[in-house]
Amino acid sequence: SKSCYCVNNMKAMRLCFIISTVLGLVALALLLAVFWDVNYNIVIHFDIFEGIDILGEPSRAFAAMGVALFVNFLFIILAGYLKNREPFLAWALALSNVGFMTMVLVSAIVIILNN
């Protein structure tokens, strides 16, 4: 049986994961470029009503980017497993991963701009 071409187009799904990986690596590169030599606490979270909530070492921001890239890797593995069984779920993982890594990049930029 023929299925929809757009659902089984694995090149487009691969492109989604490439874009999400590049977004994560750009976020990590930005944080490394700005905070590599920093040895003081940086603002991790700022609340408009209460002010600075979370201070931490730059290694905490690097660890958060590492966790995000690990989640990206898990999504790639899971979507590769599901692409023949449940293509809709694989596509949902691919597209949500692009959104997730976009939010990670935005959070990295916010951390940089707040310091």
Rosetta blueprint (number, residue, H / E / L):
1 S L
2 K L
3 S L
4 C L
5 Y L
6 C L
7 V L
8 N L
9 N L
10 M H
11 K H
12 A H
13 M H
14 R H
15 L H
16 C H
17 F H
18 I H
19 I H
20 S H
21 T H
22 V H
23 L H
24 G H
25 L H
26 V H
27 A H
28 L H
29 A H
30 L H
31 L H
32 L H
33 A H
34 V H
35 F H
36 W L
37 D L
38 V L
39 N L
40 Y L
41 N L
42 I E
43 V E
44 I E
45 H E
46 F E
47 D E
48 I L
49 F L
50 E L
51 G E
52 I E
53 D E
54 I E
55 L E
56 G E
57 E L
58 P H
59 S H
60 R H
61 A H
62 F H
63 A H
64 A H
65 M H
66 G H
67 V H
68 A H
69 L H
70 F H
71 V H
72 N H
73 F H
74 L H
75 F H
76 I H
77 I H
78 L H
79 A H
80 G H
81 Y H
82 L H
83 K L
84 N L
85 R L
86 E L
87 P H
88 F H
89 L H
90 A H
91 W H
92 A H
93 L H
94 A H
95 L H
96 S H
97 N H
98 V H
99 G H
100 F H
101 M H
102 T H
103 M H
104 V H
105 L H
106 V H
107 S H
108 A H
109 I H
110 V H
111 I H
112 I H
113 L H
114 N H
115 N L
